[in-house]
Amino acid sequence: MFRTHTCGELRASHIGSTVTLAGWVQKSRDLGGMTFLDLRDRYGLTQLTFNMEDHAELCEKARKLGREFVIQIEGKVIERSSKNTNIPTGEIEILVSDLKILNAAKTPPFTIEDETDGGDELRAQYRYLDLRRKPVQNKLMLRNKVALQTRVFLDEQGFWDVETPYLIKSTPEGARDFVVPSRMNEGQFYALPQSPQTFKQLLMVSGFDRYYQIVKCFRDEDLRADRQPEFTQIDCEMAFVEQEDVLQTFEGLIKHLFKTIKNVDFEGAFPRMTYAQAMEKYGSDKPDIRFGMEFVDLTDLSQGSGFPVFDSAEAVLGINVEQCAVYTRKQLDALTDWVKRPQIGATGLIYLRVNEDGTYKSSVDKFYSEAQLKAWAERCNAQPGDLVLLLCGGLDKTRKQLNELRLHLGNELGLRNPNEFKPLWVVDFPLLEWDEDNQRFHAMHHPFTSPKPEDFHLLATEPGKVRANAYDLAMNGVELGGGSIRIHDREIQSRMFDLLGFTKEEAEAQFGFLMKAFEYGAPPHGGLAFGLDRLVATMGGSESIRDYIAFPKNNSGRDVMIDAPSPLDATQLKELHIQLNK
């Protein structure tokens, strides 16, 4: 056998044993009469000792080993004279009696250690080497645990794991599809699924009752730290349920995952907030509730005093940044420059300091009396030492800008502790959102989301006011997942397609299979999908999902390791009946 033990297994209790280990050379240290090597595998690190007096030839062989050589050794476990309390194997070392080189290695392009000198692009190009580093392995180990415990929980709850196809029909679900040409069907294309949405609904029609799948999904959209063109969902559906049943079930899943993996207990039910409340208080449908700074509407108190920026604004909103009145003018100017960046788009930033002596200082105090500034402070519940920051403009735009400022300050002030977890259900989303450019409604979630029963009567007269039977789970400013109670009636589904601007022919061509299924006894059903990548990254305290994916793409959607995407040769294009426009 190649090994009797792993490199993270041996302890003081093994002293005196003869063992065989195999792994990669992490580093070597030549001290003249003695040579020391650190041998690494997935499980840990063990120190190897070569003694020039006892085995001069073996010691010389060890000195020639480079980083990342793959070796096998045999030796005796002895007590380590200089113990290392930072590693589990730090009380022992191996006095090597035999050494075999299993494979030599070129010098790696970056150091394969916890703190590496490799940049993002270089490590992506050599991802197979980056994956040897313990911090990256730990992230993927966390992912494995989450997937395993998800299966354990859902299986105990009576869910079946059912696979659905990857080669499907292109349907409008919000993002662009990745399409796959069909060689056997000239001029026709499959699409890769943005989600298994219609298939899991068909499984409910089939009587499967409780379905789940840990499944790849594909969306051709612009990328950022928490997006990839291919990502993984914990996709779930239940029949004969209402919203409360779904929330209770999957709140249970999240509690189970955090308890079994992080030993974190959530007391009581997760808090809930309507979409309208979330936008009013935080300007986000996935608010980070680890800290305060809730929005305060100061429109009525700030207009009519001759300050034209406020007077012409649809909304003037503020946040109270507690005990930050000590911010210098330089710091306030830096914040102003930050909100004026193109990514944020604010025209400026107004401040109000509540001084320790109870007086007020504002960047616009020539337009406002002491009494008016006091009224601002009181509405914001600002105490001596606090700083109120204000933005203005269109309501929706100002909310988004103030949300970005709030999160920026949360980071700057250390209020977003990655080891603190605050879940929140956001419910009662709008069913539809108006597209001003195309002068039509779009589904805020997807076309199969059911309206709130009490809002059915508004579909014909005021569709923009109809609330969806939909829900999202947010945590620490991240949307972990979302879902809805689905439409299960053909007539209502047809009305939904009408509202979204589908002709009868378009609806039939794209979703006729689902509409037909509804005619054969579709049960009430609903479900939810968690983004596995985002869930694991949040549990790991990271904002980026890339290190939690074994082989991620970069911001351009490229895999620089295998150089994909890449051109097809002329023969392949001809077989697929594709001609490229140069």
N, C-alpha and C positions, 0 to 999 in steps of 0.2 A: 504494500500500500504506500501511497505517497506521504501520508502523515498519520500519526497516532493521535495527535491533538492539534487544535488550532492555535494561532498565535495570540489569542486572548484568553486561553483556557487555564494555563498552568498557574499554580499557587504554591505557597510554602508547603502545603501538604504533599506536593509531588516531589519534594527534595529527595534525591537518591534514585529517582526513576530514570530509566533510559527511554528517550522519546525520539520520535521522528517528526520534524516540522517541514512545511513547504510554504513558500510565499515569495514576496518581492523585497528586495533590499531597499530599505528606506534611506539609510545613511550609514557611513562607516567612520570609525575613529581609530587612527593608527598611533599607538603610544609606545612604539619601539618594541619592547618585549611582548606586548599584548596588542591584539587588534579586536575591536568591538564592532559588531554589526547590529543594526536594528532590523528585524525581520517583520514584515507586515502582511496581514491578510484582512479579509472583511471583518474579522472578529476582534482584531487588536494588534498589539505590538509586543514582541519578545526580544530581549537583548541576547545576542550570541557572543561567546567569548572564545578567542583563539589564542593559544599560549605558544609562544615561539620556542620555549625550552622543551615542551613536551611534543609538539607537532610543528616543527619548523616549516616543512613542505606545505602543510595544510594552511598555516598562517600566511605564507607567501601567496598561496592561491586565493585566500580571502582578501588580501590587500589589492588584488587585481579586479575585484568585483566592482562594477559601477552601479549607480542608482538604477533601480527598477529591473536589475537582473532577477530572473526567476530561478530560485535555488531550492534544493532539498538538503536538509542536514540531519544528522543523527548525533545525539550527545546525551550527557547526563545533566539532570536538573540540579543546580547547586544554589546555595544561598548567595544572594547578591551582596557584595561588600558595601557598595554605595547605593542604598535603596532609593527608589523613585516612587514617591507617594502619589504622583499624578496619574499613574497608570495602574490598572488592576494587577498586571504581572510584575509590578515594580519590586517585589521582594525576592525574585529569583532571576537567574540567568541560565543559559545552556552552555556548558563546556563542550565544545564541538569536537567530535572524534571522526566524523566523515562529512564530506561536502560534495554535492553534485550540482553542476550547473545545468539546469533544465532548459534554459533559454537565455541567451545574452540580450542586451537591450541597448539601443542608442540612447544617448543622453537626452532626457525629455526636454521639450521646449520651455517648460516652466517647472518650478519646484512643486512636487506632489506632497504638500503638507497642508495643515489646517489653514495657515496664512500663506497664500501663494503669491508669487510675483507675476502671475499670468493675467493679462487683461481679458475682458469679456470675450472679445472676438477670437483671441488666440485659444482660449479654453474651449470655446464652441467648436473651433476647427479640430481640436483634439479632445472631443468630448469623452471618448473612451478612457483617456488619461485623467481628465477632470473627475470622472466618476470614481476613480480610485481614492479620492480625498475623503477623509472621514466626515466632514461637515455635509458634503453632498450625499454620501451614503446614508447618513442619519436622516436626511430629508426624505429620501426614497424609502427608508425603513418606516418612517412615520406614515407615508402614503400607503404602504403595504398593510400596516396595522389598521388604518382607517377603513380600507377596503374589506379586510377580513372581518372586523367587528361590525361593519355595515351588513355583511352577509349573515353573520350570526344573529343580529337583532331582527332583520327582516324575515329570516327563515323562522324564527320563533314566533313571529307575528302572522305566519301563514302566507307569506308572499312567495310566489314562484319566480325563479329566474328564467326568463324566456328571451331568446335571441330574436332580433328583428333584422330585416335586410339592410345592407349598406348600399346596394344599387337600387335606387327607387326613382320615382317620378319627380320632376322639378315642380315645386309648389311655392307660392309666395309666403314666406314666413318671417319677413323682416329684414334679413340680410341676403347677400348674393349667395347663390348656390355654387358649389364646385360641381362641374359637369364632366361626365365620362362618356366619350363617344362609343357607340355600339358598332362593332365590325359587322355583325350579322344582320343589323337593321340599318341599312344605309340612310344617312341623314338624320338619324335619331340618337338621342342622348339619355343616359341615366343622369341622376343627380345624387351626390352624397348627402345623407340626411343632416339637416340642421338640428334635428332632434327626432326621436321615434314617435312623435306626437300622434299622428293618425293611426299608426300601428298599435299603440297601446290602447287607443280608444276602440279599435277593432277587437282587441283581446278582451275588453270588457263586454262588447257585444257577443263575443264567443263564450262568455260565461266563466272566464278564468278568475274573476273576482278580485284577486290581489296579485299584481305583477310588479317585478322590478328588474332592472338591468343596469350593470355598470358598463357604460357604453360610450364609444367614441362618437362625437358629433363634429360637424364640419361647417364652418361659415367663412365665406370669402369677404372679410372686412378688414379695415385698417387696424393695425396691431398696436398694443401698448403693454405695460408690465403685467396686467392681469388678463390679457387676451392672447390666444393662439389660434391659428387657422384650424387646428384639430385639437379638441379638448375632450374631457371626460365628464359625463354626467352620471349621478346616481338617479336613475329615471324610475319613477314609481307611479302606479295608478291603482285606484280602488273603486269597486262598484258598490252601489247602495249606500252612499255616504253623503253627508253634507259637509260644509266648510269646517265645522267644529271637529268632526271625526278626523279629517285630514290633519288639522293643526295639532291635535292631541297626539296622533300617531307619530308624526315626524318631529315634534318637540321631544317625544320620547327617544327617538333615534339620536338626536343631537346630545341629549343628556347622557345616553348610554356611551356615545363615543368619547365625550369629554371625561366621563368618570373612569372608563376602562383604560383610556390611553393617557390622559393628562392628570388623572386623579383630581379633577375639578368638579365640584358639586354646584349645581344651580338650584337655589332654594325657590320653591313655589313655581307658579306658572310664569312663562316668559311675558314681559309686558307687551301691550299692543297699542298701536297708534294708527289712526286713519291716514291715508295718503295726504288728505288736505291738511291735517295737523302736522305731519312731517314736513310738508313744504312750507307751512307757515312758521314753524319753529326753527327749522334747520335748513330749508332750501334744498333738501335732498330727500329722495325716496329710500335712501339707505343710510340714515343718519348715524353718526358715531355718538353714542350716548354715554361714553366713559367720562365726559366732562360737560360742563354747562355751556355758557355763552349762547343761550337761546336768543333768537331774533326778537327784537322789540320794534313795533311799528311806531315811528315818530312823525309820520306824515302830517297829522293834524297840528302837532305842536311846533313844527318847523316851517310851515308855509305861511305866507302873508306878512313877512317881516322884511321884505326887500332883498332877500338873498336869491338871485335869479336861478341859480342851479337847483335849489330846493323847490322854489316856486313853480318851476316848469316840470318837475318830476312827477311821475305817476305814484312813486313810492319812495319814502325815506326810511331806511331800516338801520337799526343799530345793534351792537352787541356790547356787553359789559365784560371787559377783560379785567378780572379782579386783581387788585394790588399791582397794577402796572402803570400807574400814574407817573412812576419814576422813569418811564421811557424818555430818553433824551430826544431832542429835535432830530439828531442824526438817525436814531432808530425809527422815528416816525416817518422821516423822509424815505428811509429804506422800505418801510411798509407801503408807503404811497407809490414808490417806483414799482414795487412788487405787484400791486393790484392794477397798475397801468400797463403791465406787460400785455402783448397781444393775446396770450393764452387766457387772460382774465378779462381784459377789455374795459376796466373801469376808467372813468375820466379823472378821478381824483379820490382822496380820502379825507374825511373831516374827523377831527378828534375833539373830545371833551375830557379834560382832566378834572377829577374831584380831588382837590388838594387836601392835605392832612388837616388844615385849619378850617375846612368846610367851605372854602371859596372855590371858584370855578375858573378854568382857563380853557378857551376853545380857539381853534384856528379861524372861527367865524364870529368871534365875540363882538365885533364891531356892528354886527347886524342884530344881535340878540342881547337882551337885558340879563342881569344876574338872575332875576326871577324866572325868565324863560329857560335859561340853562339849568336852573335848579329843577324845573319841571321835567326836562329831559332826564336828568340824573334820577329823579324819583321814579319815573316810569321804568327806567332800566334797573331800578333797585341798586344803584351805584352808591357805594359807601366811600368815605374818605380813603384815598389811596388807590381808587379804581380808575380805569380808563375806559371811556366809551368811544367806539369807533363807528362811523356812519358812512353808508354808501347810498346812492340814490339813482333813480332812472326808471325804466320800465319794470313792473313788478317781477315778472318771471326772470328777467335778466339780472336784476339786482339781487334776487334771492340766490341765484347760481353764483354770482360773484362773491356774495357775503359768505356763502358756504365754503368756497375755496379759501377765503381769508380766515375763516374760523378754523378750518383744518390746518392751515399753515401755522397759525398761532398755537394750536394744540401741539403740533410737532415742536415748534420753537420753545414752548414753555414746558415741554416734557410731560404733557397731560395725556398722551396716547400710549400708555404702557402696553407693550406687546404681550405681556403676561397676564393682562386683565381682559376678561371676555364678557361683553355685554350684548346679549341677544335681544332682538326686537322684532316682533311681527308687525309688518305694515299691511293694512287691509283696506278694502273699499277704494281700489284704484278706479280711475275713470275707465269706462269700457272702450271709449274711442278718443283719439286725438286728431285735431284738425291740421291738415297739411295746407298751409297758406299758399305754397308754390303751385300745388296741383289742384287746389280748391276741392279737396275731398277728405273724407275721414279715413284714418288708418286704425287698425286694432292696436291698442296699447300693448297687449300681450300677444295674442294670436287670434285668428278668426273663430276659434272653437270655444272661446271663453264665454261662459254664461253671464247674462246680466243678472243683477240682483232682482229677485222676483218682485219686490216692491217697486222697482223702477221700470218694469215692463211697459207700463202705460206711456212712458216718455219716449219710447223708441220711435214712434211715428211723428211726434211733435217737437221734442227737444232732445235728440239723440246725444248731444254733447254733454247733457247732464246725467246720463245713465251711468250708474256705478257698476263695476264688474264684480262678479263673485270670485275675486282674485286675491292673492296674498303672496307676500315675499317675506323671507327671513333674512334680516340684516344682522351683521355683527361687526362692531368696530369699524363702521364705515364701509363695509363690504357687503354686497348682495351675495349671500351664500346660495340662495335658491329661491324658486318661486313656482307658483302653480295656480290652479283655479278649479272650480267646479265647471264641468264642460256642458256644452249644449248637447242634448241627446235626442232632440226632437227635430225631424226633418223640416217642418214648417218654420220653426224659430231659426234654424240654421240658414234656411233660404232667405229669411228677412235680414239676417246678419250679412250675408253676401250682398244683398241689395244695398244695404247701408254703406258697404265698403266699395261700392261702385262696380261690382262684378255684373256682367250680363248673365242671363240665364245660361247661355251657351258656354261662357267662360267658367262659370261655377260647375257646370256639368262636366266639362272637359277636364278640369283640374281636381275636382273633389267628388265626382259622381259616384265613385266606389264607396265613399264614406256615407254619402246621402242615401245610397241604396241600402247600406247596412242598417241605417237608422229605421228602415221600414220593416225590419224583422225583429222587433222587440229589443231595442237598445235600453239598458238599465240606466238610471241616474248614476253618474260616475264623476270622479274628480281625482286629481293627483298633484304631484309636485316633482320637481327635478332639482337636485343640488348640484352645483359645480364642484366636482371632486377636487379639482386642482385648487380652486379658491378656498374650499373648506380646509384642505390640508395646509395650504400656505398660511391661512389665518391661525390655525392651531399651532403652527410653527413660528408664529410671530413675524411673518414676512409679508411685504406688500407685493412682491413679484412671485408669479407662479412658476417661473422657468426652472428654477432649481429643484422643483418638485416633479418635474417631468424628465424622464430619462434622456430623451433626445428632442429638445425643443427647437423651434424655429426662431430666427432673429426678427427684428422689427420690419424687415422687408419680406417676411414669410419664407426665408431661405433656410435650408439646412446646409451650413457652410462646411460641415464635415463630409457629407456625401455629394455636395454640390448639386442640390435639388432646389427648385425645378431645373430641368435641363431640356435642350431641344430633342425632338424626335428625328430619326433619319427619314429619308424620303420614302423608303419601303414601308415603314410603319404608317406614315401619313397616308400613303396610297391605299393601304389595307383598310384604313379607317375612313376613307373617302373624304379626307380633309385637304384643302388647299390653302396655304397661308398667303395672306396679303402682305407683301413686303412694304 
